[in-house]
Amino acid sequence: MQITAMPNRRCAAGERKRRNMEHRVSRSTPDALSDRKKLILRAVVDAYVTGGEPVGSKFLLSSTGIGYSSATIRNEMAELEEMGYLIQPHTSAGRVPSDRGYRFYVDSLMDSYRMTASELAELQKLVRAREAKLDKILDRAARLMGSMTNYAALTATPAQGIGAVLQFRTVLISDGTMLLLMVVESGGRHTAKTAYVDAPGITAEDAARVESVLNRNIAGVSIDSVTLPQMMRLRAELDSFGCGGMTDRIMESIYGVVGDEEGDEIRLDGINHLLSYKEYSDPERLGGLLESIEDGGEILDIVRRGENEGVNVYIGSENGAPGMQQSSLVFKKIVRGGRVIGAIGVIGPRRMKYNKVISMLDYLSRGVGGMLDPEQPPGLGDGISGTETGDKE
């Protein structure tokens, strides 16, 4: 299942930015951890990522080969809880990592991941392809990331600007309402759009004349580049049969539809992968995540503030978006010729196999960048290529 979100930048961007800033986790220097605490914390995270069940001292003693007594492990886990690295669910004697615990694990404890021969072969097959279009490359890369990690994969593609209407059709659907049918071109894609225009007293013959005037004057022209002389000519021609008063309403309806093509685009593939994790068995939690995904703007804000170099990891509350509090977002921007031309990543539960995801994203993003002619793809907007993250000091 794939979802495409093209958020309207004019709506709620300020509120999302404020909320993201408020929820960002502080990157203050963590409490000094002894080697024993580090060993136990890493063992807890590894065990929880693999099994998804709260981890107790007896399990660690029997399953990990840690050379400490059960009492020692239990005491160290209690101290790690007090320090904010572990939490204890109400219904369990075991403990699970907190966002802070995951963060310390990712930054300081995580082992590197060595890809298998089959994984490497799949990635190499993709990056050796001769596809030249950025959106198609990213779509293929996202499907591959989703299938190889079993998480939802995301891509961000560049803003294409306000589109042009290639053709207009008008239909009088009721007394006083005209349906405007448009074929819109944006970023090389053609899509059908519709808008309803208030048109009191208009006849079917008038509607046909409106269609002819629109096609003659502004078809094929980017809507944000329509000039004043073009508008005056359009109004004059509509005035010739008594419809000049509709000019502003028509242009507002066109812009309201075509203007939605503006903005960087977020696409998500493989949302169904998330259903295999018990974290998303709660309908309310899953609904909150899907709301953030469908809105698109909240995730796009996170991607924009990520660093241009390296893999960005946002864990739980670090995401800021309410629907993302129980999920992690890991992504890497694709830089070519000194410009950010796209981004690719995954969304999944906080108990994610971070080392595997980071290794694959790093390899894949560098390969995708190498497939592209640096002079061909458009660059992402300034907002998306910013370097503020809050993830690393």
KEKEKE-484176 format. One record per residue (C-alpha): residue number from 1; x, y, z. Coordinates in nm, 2 decimals, always signed. Layout:
N
<node NUM; <X; Y; Z>>
...
END
This chain:
393
<node 1; <+0.00; +0.00; +0.00>>
<node 2; <+0.14; +0.34; -0.10>>
<node 3; <+0.03; +0.68; +0.03>>
<node 4; <+0.13; +1.01; -0.13>>
<node 5; <+0.11; +1.33; +0.08>>
<node 6; <+0.16; +1.67; -0.07>>
<node 7; <+0.10; +1.90; +0.22>>
<node 8; <-0.01; +2.25; +0.16>>
<node 9; <+0.26; +2.47; +0.30>>
<node 10; <+0.02; +2.75; +0.38>>
<node 11; <-0.17; +2.53; +0.64>>
<node 12; <-0.05; +2.45; +0.99>>
<node 13; <+0.33; +2.47; +0.92>>
<node 14; <+0.39; +2.71; +1.20>>
<node 15; <+0.20; +2.50; +1.45>>
<node 16; <+0.39; +2.18; +1.35>>
<node 17; <+0.72; +2.36; +1.38>>
<node 18; <+0.63; +2.49; +1.73>>
<node 19; <+0.52; +2.14; +1.83>>
<node 20; <+0.83; +1.97; +1.69>>
<node 21; <+1.05; +2.22; +1.88>>
<node 22; <+0.87; +2.15; +2.20>>
<node 23; <+0.89; +1.77; +2.18>>
<node 24; <+1.25; +1.76; +2.07>>
<node 25; <+1.46; +1.56; +2.31>>
<node 26; <+1.75; +1.74; +2.47>>
<node 27; <+2.10; +1.64; +2.36>>
<node 28; <+2.27; +1.72; +2.69>>
<node 29; <+2.56; +1.50; +2.78>>
<node 30; <+2.43; +1.17; +2.91>>
<node 31; <+2.50; +1.05; +3.26>>
<node 32; <+2.83; +0.86; +3.27>>
<node 33; <+2.76; +0.49; +3.24>>
<node 34; <+2.99; +0.22; +3.37>>
<node 35; <+3.11; -0.05; +3.13>>
<node 36; <+2.88; -0.29; +3.31>>
<node 37; <+2.58; -0.07; +3.27>>
<node 38; <+2.66; -0.02; +2.90>>
<node 39; <+2.68; -0.40; +2.85>>
<node 40; <+2.35; -0.46; +3.02>>
<node 41; <+2.17; -0.17; +2.84>>
<node 42; <+2.29; -0.30; +2.51>>
<node 43; <+2.18; -0.65; +2.60>>
<node 44; <+1.84; -0.53; +2.70>>
<node 45; <+1.79; -0.33; +2.37>>
<node 46; <+1.91; -0.62; +2.16>>
<node 47; <+1.68; -0.86; +2.34>>
<node 48; <+1.38; -0.63; +2.32>>
<node 49; <+1.43; -0.55; +1.95>>
<node 50; <+1.45; -0.92; +1.87>>
<node 51; <+1.17; -1.05; +2.09>>
<node 52; <+0.94; -0.76; +2.16>>
<node 53; <+0.88; -0.86; +2.52>>
<node 54; <+1.00; -0.69; +2.84>>
<node 55; <+1.34; -0.81; +2.94>>
<node 56; <+1.42; -0.94; +3.29>>
<node 57; <+1.75; -1.02; +3.47>>
<node 58; <+1.69; -1.40; +3.45>>
<node 59; <+1.65; -1.38; +3.08>>
<node 60; <+1.97; -1.19; +3.03>>
<node 61; <+2.16; -1.43; +3.25>>
<node 62; <+2.04; -1.74; +3.07>>
<node 63; <+2.03; -1.60; +2.71>>
<node 64; <+2.31; -1.36; +2.67>>
<node 65; <+2.61; -1.50; +2.85>>
<node 66; <+2.66; -1.19; +3.07>>
<node 67; <+2.90; -1.29; +3.34>>
<node 68; <+2.71; -1.13; +3.63>>
<node 69; <+2.47; -1.27; +3.89>>
<node 70; <+2.10; -1.22; +3.85>>
<node 71; <+2.10; -0.99; +4.15>>
<node 72; <+2.38; -0.77; +4.00>>
<node 73; <+2.19; -0.75; +3.67>>
<node 74; <+1.87; -0.67; +3.85>>
<node 75; <+2.03; -0.39; +4.05>>
<node 76; <+2.20; -0.24; +3.75>>
<node 77; <+1.87; -0.25; +3.55>>
<node 78; <+1.70; -0.07; +3.84>>
<node 79; <+1.97; +0.20; +3.83>>
<node 80; <+1.93; +0.23; +3.46>>
<node 81; <+1.56; +0.28; +3.51>>
<node 82; <+1.63; +0.56; +3.76>>
<node 83; <+1.86; +0.72; +3.52>>
<node 84; <+1.59; +0.72; +3.25>>
<node 85; <+1.74; +0.46; +3.01>>
<node 86; <+1.49; +0.19; +3.09>>
<node 87; <+1.12; +0.18; +3.18>>
<node 88; <+0.91; -0.09; +3.35>>
<node 89; <+0.57; -0.15; +3.20>>
<node 90; <+0.30; -0.18; +3.47>>
<node 91; <+0.21; -0.53; +3.37>>
<node 92; <+0.56; -0.68; +3.36>>
<node 93; <+0.85; -0.75; +3.59>>
<node 94; <+1.08; -0.69; +3.29>>
<node 95; <+1.20; -0.37; +3.15>>
<node 96; <+1.21; -0.21; +2.80>>
<node 97; <+1.43; +0.07; +2.66>>
<node 98; <+1.31; +0.43; +2.69>>
<node 99; <+1.37; +0.68; +2.41>>
<node 100; <+1.68; +0.79; +2.60>>
<node 101; <+1.80; +0.43; +2.62>>
<node 102; <+1.75; +0.38; +2.24>>
<node 103; <+1.93; +0.71; +2.17>>
<node 104; <+2.23; +0.61; +2.38>>
<node 105; <+2.23; +0.27; +2.21>>
<node 106; <+2.22; +0.41; +1.86>>
<node 107; <+2.49; +0.68; +1.94>>
<node 108; <+2.73; +0.47; +2.15>>
<node 109; <+2.66; +0.10; +2.18>>
<node 110; <+2.52; -0.03; +1.85>>
<node 111; <+2.73; -0.28; +1.65>>
<node 112; <+2.78; -0.22; +1.28>>
<node 113; <+2.57; -0.44; +1.05>>
<node 114; <+2.73; -0.66; +0.79>>
<node 115; <+2.49; -0.71; +0.50>>
<node 116; <+2.43; -1.07; +0.37>>
<node 117; <+2.54; -1.16; +0.02>>
<node 118; <+2.17; -1.17; -0.09>>
<node 119; <+2.10; -0.83; +0.06>>
<node 120; <+2.40; -0.67; -0.10>>
<node 121; <+2.31; -0.83; -0.44>>
<node 122; <+1.96; -0.68; -0.42>>
<node 123; <+2.09; -0.34; -0.34>>
<node 124; <+2.35; -0.36; -0.62>>
<node 125; <+2.09; -0.46; -0.87>>
<node 126; <+1.90; -0.14; -0.80>>
<node 127; <+2.19; +0.10; -0.81>>
<node 128; <+2.33; -0.05; -1.13>>
<node 129; <+2.00; +0.02; -1.31>>
<node 130; <+2.01; +0.29; -1.57>>
<node 131; <+1.69; +0.47; -1.47>>
<node 132; <+1.73; +0.85; -1.50>>
<node 133; <+1.42; +0.99; -1.33>>
<node 134; <+1.45; +1.07; -0.97>>
<node 135; <+1.10; +0.98; -0.87>>
<node 136; <+1.11; +0.64; -1.04>>
<node 137; <+1.45; +0.56; -0.88>>
<node 138; <+1.32; +0.65; -0.53>>
<node 139; <+1.00; +0.45; -0.58>>
<node 140; <+1.20; +0.14; -0.66>>
<node 141; <+1.44; +0.21; -0.37>>
<node 142; <+1.15; +0.26; -0.13>>
<node 143; <+0.99; -0.07; -0.23>>
<node 144; <+1.32; -0.25; -0.18>>
<node 145; <+1.38; -0.09; +0.16>>
<node 146; <+1.03; -0.18; +0.27>>
<node 147; <+1.07; -0.54; +0.17>>
<node 148; <+1.42; -0.59; +0.31>>
<node 149; <+1.35; -0.42; +0.65>>
<node 150; <+0.98; -0.50; +0.69>>
<node 151; <+0.91; -0.14; +0.78>>
<node 152; <+0.72; +0.13; +0.59>>
<node 153; <+0.95; +0.31; +0.35>>
<node 154; <+0.94; +0.68; +0.27>>
<node 155; <+1.08; +0.90; +0.00>>
<node 156; <+1.09; +1.28; -0.04>>
<node 157; <+1.11; +1.44; -0.38>>
<node 158; <+1.16; +1.80; -0.49>>
<node 159; <+0.91; +2.07; -0.51>>
<node 160; <+0.80; +2.10; -0.88>>
<node 161; <+0.64; +2.44; -0.85>>
<node 162; <+0.29; +2.55; -0.94>>
<node 163; <+0.16; +2.35; -1.23>>
<node 164; <+0.00; +2.45; -1.56>>
<node 165; <-0.35; +2.35; -1.68>>
<node 166; <-0.31; +2.20; -2.02>>
<node 167; <-0.67; +2.17; -2.10>>
<node 168; <-1.00; +2.31; -1.96>>
<node 169; <-1.35; +2.16; -1.99>>
<node 170; <-1.67; +2.31; -1.84>>
<node 171; <-2.00; +2.14; -1.76>>
<node 172; <-2.31; +2.31; -1.62>>
<node 173; <-2.42; +2.06; -1.36>>
<node 174; <-2.70; +2.26; -1.20>>
<node 175; <-2.86; +2.60; -1.20>>
<node 176; <-2.59; +2.83; -1.07>>
<node 177; <-2.30; +2.58; -1.05>>
<node 178; <-2.03; +2.51; -1.32>>
<node 179; <-1.80; +2.21; -1.30>>
<node 180; <-1.45; +2.29; -1.42>>
<node 181; <-1.25; +1.99; -1.54>>
<node 182; <-0.87; +2.04; -1.58>>
<node 183; <-0.57; +1.84; -1.70>>
<node 184; <-0.29; +1.96; -1.49>>
<node 185; <+0.09; +1.92; -1.56>>
<node 186; <+0.34; +1.94; -1.28>>
<node 187; <+0.68; +1.79; -1.27>>
<node 188; <+0.63; +1.59; -1.59>>
<node 189; <+0.31; +1.43; -1.45>>
<node 190; <-0.04; +1.48; -1.59>>
<node 191; <-0.34; +1.45; -1.35>>
<node 192; <-0.71; +1.52; -1.38>>
<node 193; <-0.85; +1.79; -1.14>>
<node 194; <-1.19; +1.93; -1.08>>
<node 195; <-1.33; +2.24; -0.92>>
<node 196; <-1.68; +2.38; -0.87>>
<node 197; <-1.75; +2.75; -0.96>>
<node 198; <-2.04; +2.96; -0.85>>
<node 199; <-2.21; +3.08; -1.17>>
<node 200; <-2.55; +3.22; -1.10>>
<node 201; <-2.76; +3.27; -1.42>>
<node 202; <-2.51; +3.10; -1.65>>
<node 203; <-2.64; +2.88; -1.94>>
<node 204; <-2.49; +2.57; -2.10>>
<node 205; <-2.40; +2.79; -2.40>>
<node 206; <-2.22; +3.04; -2.17>>
<node 207; <-2.03; +2.75; -2.00>>
<node 208; <-1.90; +2.63; -2.34>>
<node 209; <-1.79; +2.99; -2.42>>
<node 210; <-1.60; +3.00; -2.08>>
<node 211; <-1.42; +2.68; -2.17>>
<node 212; <-1.31; +2.83; -2.51>>
<node 213; <-1.19; +3.15; -2.35>>
<node 214; <-0.99; +2.97; -2.08>>
<node 215; <-0.82; +2.73; -2.33>>
<node 216; <-0.74; +3.02; -2.56>>
<node 217; <-0.59; +3.25; -2.30>>
<node 218; <-0.43; +3.05; -2.02>>
<node 219; <-0.41; +2.68; -2.11>>
<node 220; <-0.05; +2.56; -2.10>>
<node 221; <+0.06; +2.86; -1.88>>
<node 222; <+0.19; +2.81; -1.53>>
<node 223; <-0.08; +2.95; -1.31>>
<node 224; <+0.15; +3.15; -1.09>>
<node 225; <+0.30; +3.33; -1.40>>
<node 226; <-0.03; +3.45; -1.55>>
<node 227; <+0.03; +3.82; -1.63>>
<node 228; <-0.19; +4.12; -1.57>>
<node 229; <-0.25; +4.17; -1.95>>
<node 230; <-0.36; +3.81; -1.97>>
<node 231; <-0.60; +3.86; -1.69>>
<node 232; <-0.74; +4.17; -1.84>>
<node 233; <-0.79; +4.00; -2.18>>
<node 234; <-0.95; +3.70; -2.01>>
<node 235; <-1.19; +3.93; -1.82>>
<node 236; <-1.27; +4.13; -2.14>>
<node 237; <-1.36; +3.82; -2.33>>
<node 238; <-1.58; +3.68; -2.05>>
<node 239; <-1.74; +4.03; -2.03>>
<node 240; <-1.84; +4.00; -2.40>>
<node 241; <-2.11; +3.75; -2.31>>
<node 242; <-2.19; +3.87; -1.96>>
<node 243; <-1.96; +3.65; -1.76>>
<node 244; <-1.68; +3.89; -1.67>>
<node 245; <-1.79; +3.89; -1.30>>
<node 246; <-1.69; +3.52; -1.28>>
<node 247; <-1.32; +3.59; -1.36>>
<node 248; <-1.20; +3.61; -1.00>>
<node 249; <-1.40; +3.31; -0.89>>
<node 250; <-1.27; +3.10; -1.18>>
<node 251; <-0.91; +3.19; -1.11>>
<node 252; <-0.95; +3.13; -0.74>>
<node 253; <-1.09; +2.79; -0.81>>
<node 254; <-0.81; +2.70; -1.05>>
<node 255; <-0.54; +2.82; -0.81>>
<node 256; <-0.70; +2.63; -0.53>>
<node 257; <-0.66; +2.31; -0.72>>
<node 258; <-0.34; +2.36; -0.91>>
<node 259; <-0.17; +2.53; -0.61>>
<node 260; <-0.19; +2.20; -0.42>>
<node 261; <+0.08; +2.07; -0.66>>
<node 262; <+0.33; +2.30; -0.48>>
<node 263; <+0.56; +2.17; -0.22>>
<node 264; <+0.80; +1.88; -0.16>>
<node 265; <+0.62; +1.55; -0.18>>
<node 266; <+0.63; +1.26; +0.07>>
<node 267; <+0.55; +0.91; -0.05>>
<node 268; <+0.52; +0.61; +0.18>>
<node 269; <+0.53; +0.25; +0.06>>
<node 270; <+0.46; -0.07; +0.25>>
<node 271; <+0.24; +0.07; +0.53>>
<node 272; <+0.10; -0.29; +0.56>>
<node 273; <+0.44; -0.41; +0.69>>
<node 274; <+0.37; -0.22; +1.02>>
<node 275; <+0.07; -0.44; +1.09>>
<node 276; <+0.29; -0.73; +1.17>>
<node 277; <+0.42; -0.55; +1.48>>
<node 278; <+0.22; -0.56; +1.80>>
<node 279; <+0.30; -0.20; +1.87>>
<node 280; <+0.04; -0.12; +1.61>>
<node 281; <-0.22; -0.36; +1.72>>
<node 282; <-0.38; -0.08; +1.92>>
<node 283; <-0.63; +0.09; +1.67>>
<node 284; <-0.58; +0.43; +1.84>>
<node 285; <-0.20; +0.41; +1.82>>
<node 286; <-0.22; +0.29; +1.45>>
<node 287; <-0.47; +0.56; +1.37>>
<node 288; <-0.25; +0.83; +1.51>>
<node 289; <+0.04; +0.72; +1.30>>
<node 290; <-0.17; +0.69; +0.99>>
<node 291; <-0.30; +1.04; +1.05>>
<node 292; <+0.06; +1.18; +1.06>>
<node 293; <+0.14; +0.98; +0.75>>
<node 294; <-0.16; +1.10; +0.56>>
<node 295; <-0.10; +1.46; +0.67>>
<node 296; <+0.25; +1.44; +0.53>>
<node 297; <+0.35; +1.78; +0.66>>
<node 298; <+0.46; +1.66; +1.00>>
<node 299; <+0.69; +1.40; +0.86>>
<node 300; <+0.81; +1.64; +0.59>>
<node 301; <+0.90; +1.89; +0.87>>
<node 302; <+1.12; +1.63; +1.04>>
<node 303; <+1.29; +1.54; +0.71>>
<node 304; <+1.36; +1.91; +0.64>>
<node 305; <+1.53; +1.97; +0.97>>
<node 306; <+1.75; +1.66; +0.93>>
<node 307; <+2.12; +1.68; +0.86>>
<node 308; <+2.23; +1.68; +0.50>>
<node 309; <+2.52; +1.44; +0.57>>
<node 310; <+2.49; +1.10; +0.75>>
<node 311; <+2.18; +0.90; +0.84>>
<node 312; <+1.92; +1.08; +1.06>>
<node 313; <+1.76; +0.89; +1.34>>
<node 314; <+1.45; +1.03; +1.52>>
<node 315; <+1.32; +0.81; +1.80>>
<node 316; <+0.98; +0.83; +1.96>>
<node 317; <+0.93; +1.17; +2.12>>
<node 318; <+1.21; +1.32; +1.92>>
<node 319; <+0.98; +1.32; +1.62>>
<node 320; <+0.75; +1.58; +1.78>>
<node 321; <+0.44; +1.47; +1.59>>
<node 322; <+0.18; +1.32; +1.83>>
<node 323; <+0.11; +1.02; +1.61>>
<node 324; <+0.48; +0.94; +1.59>>
<node 325; <+0.55; +0.91; +1.96>>
<node 326; <+0.57; +0.53; +1.95>>
<node 327; <+0.76; +0.51; +1.62>>
<node 328; <+1.11; +0.59; +1.48>>
<node 329; <+1.19; +0.77; +1.16>>
<node 330; <+1.53; +0.69; +1.00>>
<node 331; <+1.63; +0.86; +0.68>>
<node 332; <+1.92; +0.98; +0.47>>
<node 333; <+1.92; +1.28; +0.23>>
<node 334; <+2.06; +1.22; -0.12>>
<node 335; <+2.31; +1.48; -0.21>>
<node 336; <+2.44; +1.53; -0.56>>
<node 337; <+2.66; +1.82; -0.69>>
<node 338; <+2.63; +1.99; -0.35>>
<node 339; <+2.25; +1.99; -0.35>>
<node 340; <+1.99; +1.78; -0.17>>
<node 341; <+1.79; +1.62; -0.45>>
<node 342; <+1.58; +1.37; -0.24>>
<node 343; <+1.56; +1.16; +0.07>>
<node 344; <+1.48; +0.80; +0.15>>
<node 345; <+1.41; +0.63; +0.48>>
<node 346; <+1.18; +0.41; +0.69>>
<node 347; <+0.92; +0.44; +0.96>>
<node 348; <+0.88; +0.16; +1.21>>
<node 349; <+0.85; +0.07; +1.58>>
<node 350; <+1.10; +0.22; +1.82>>
<node 351; <+1.24; -0.14; +1.87>>
<node 352; <+1.39; -0.11; +1.52>>
<node 353; <+1.69; -0.29; +1.39>>
<node 354; <+1.87; +0.04; +1.36>>
<node 355; <+2.21; -0.10; +1.25>>
<node 356; <+2.06; -0.28; +0.96>>
<node 357; <+1.85; +0.01; +0.85>>
<node 358; <+2.14; +0.26; +0.88>>
<node 359; <+2.37; +0.04; +0.68>>
<node 360; <+2.12; -0.02; +0.40>>
<node 361; <+2.02; +0.35; +0.38>>
<node 362; <+2.38; +0.46; +0.36>>
<node 363; <+2.46; +0.22; +0.08>>
<node 364; <+2.14; +0.28; -0.11>>
<node 365; <+2.15; +0.66; -0.09>>
<node 366; <+2.50; +0.68; -0.21>>
<node 367; <+2.41; +0.44; -0.50>>
<node 368; <+2.10; +0.64; -0.59>>
<node 369; <+2.31; +0.96; -0.59>>
<node 370; <+2.56; +0.80; -0.83>>
<node 371; <+2.28; +0.70; -1.07>>
<node 372; <+2.18; +1.06; -1.14>>
<node 373; <+2.32; +1.32; -1.36>>
<node 374; <+2.38; +1.61; -1.12>>
<node 375; <+2.26; +1.87; -1.38>>
<node 376; <+1.93; +1.69; -1.45>>
<node 377; <+1.73; +1.65; -1.13>>
<node 378; <+1.57; +1.96; -0.96>>
<node 379; <+1.70; +2.05; -0.61>>
<node 380; <+1.49; +2.02; -0.30>>
<node 381; <+1.37; +2.35; -0.15>>
<node 382; <+1.58; +2.54; +0.10>>
<node 383; <+1.37; +2.42; +0.39>>
<node 384; <+1.43; +2.05; +0.31>>
<node 385; <+1.80; +2.09; +0.28>>
<node 386; <+1.85; +2.26; +0.62>>
<node 387; <+2.09; +2.11; +0.86>>
<node 388; <+1.92; +2.16; +1.20>>
<node 389; <+1.84; +1.83; +1.36>>
<node 390; <+1.85; +1.82; +1.74>>
<node 391; <+1.97; +1.46; +1.70>>
<node 392; <+2.34; +1.51; +1.75>>
<node 393; <+2.57; +1.74; +1.92>>
END
